[in-house]
Amino acid sequence: MMKLIPLVIEGKKIVQLSQLTIDQANDLRSWLPSNSIKKVNFQGMEISDCISFETYEYWYRTYHSLSRAYETILDF
């Protein structure tokens, strides 16, 4: 599983759930509190399904370490 690079908007690091695979995004959505997914305005565009990079990073470290035992060479 590749780690996402955060977007920096107004000094805050965020990631979009839509940058993940469908399975990863669904896993993360089920783990998150419902009020943690936000919309962010950037250069006149509304970016939906955003979460803080810190939240994503915590989930990534936890999920990655738990699922690593099940990875194969095809997952890289």
C-alpha positions in Angstrom: 0.0 0.0 0.0 1.5 3.3 -1.1 1.3 6.2 1.4 -0.4 9.4 0.1 1.4 12.7 -0.1 -0.6 15.4 1.7 -2.0 18.5 0.0 -1.0 21.7 2.0 -3.9 24.2 2.0 -3.7 27.3 4.2 -0.9 25.6 6.2 -2.9 22.5 6.9 -2.0 19.1 5.6 -4.9 17.1 4.2 -5.6 14.1 2.0 -8.6 13.2 -0.1 -10.2 9.8 0.4 -10.8 9.6 -3.3 -7.0 9.3 -3.8 -7.2 5.9 -2.1 -8.4 2.6 -3.6 -12.1 1.9 -3.1 -11.3 -0.7 -0.5 -8.9 1.5 1.4 -11.3 4.4 1.3 -14.2 2.3 2.6 -12.0 0.8 5.4 -10.9 4.3 6.4 -14.5 5.7 6.2 -15.7 2.9 8.5 -12.9 3.7 11.0 -13.5 7.5 11.0 -16.0 9.4 13.1 -18.6 10.8 10.7 -17.8 14.4 11.4 -14.1 14.1 10.4 -14.6 14.1 6.7 -14.6 17.8 5.5 -14.9 19.9 2.3 -12.1 22.3 1.7 -12.1 25.3 -0.7 -8.9 25.8 -2.7 -8.4 28.3 -5.4 -12.2 28.6 -6.1 -12.7 24.8 -6.1 -14.4 22.7 -3.5 -12.5 19.6 -2.6 -14.7 17.0 -0.9 -13.9 14.0 1.2 -10.9 15.5 2.9 -9.4 14.4 6.2 -6.4 15.7 8.2 -3.1 14.1 7.2 -2.4 13.3 10.8 -5.5 11.2 11.0 -4.7 9.5 7.7 -1.1 8.9 8.8 -2.2 7.3 12.1 -4.7 5.0 10.2 -2.0 4.2 7.6 0.5 3.1 10.3 -2.1 1.1 12.1 -3.7 -0.5 9.0 -0.4 -1.0 7.2 1.2 -2.8 10.2 -1.9 -5.0 10.7 -2.3 -5.9 7.1 1.4 -6.3 6.2 1.4 -9.9 7.1 -1.1 -10.5 4.3 0.7 -8.7 1.6 2.4 -10.4 -1.3 4.9 -9.2 -4.0 1.9 -8.3 -6.2 0.7 -5.7 -3.6 3.8 -3.5 -4.2 
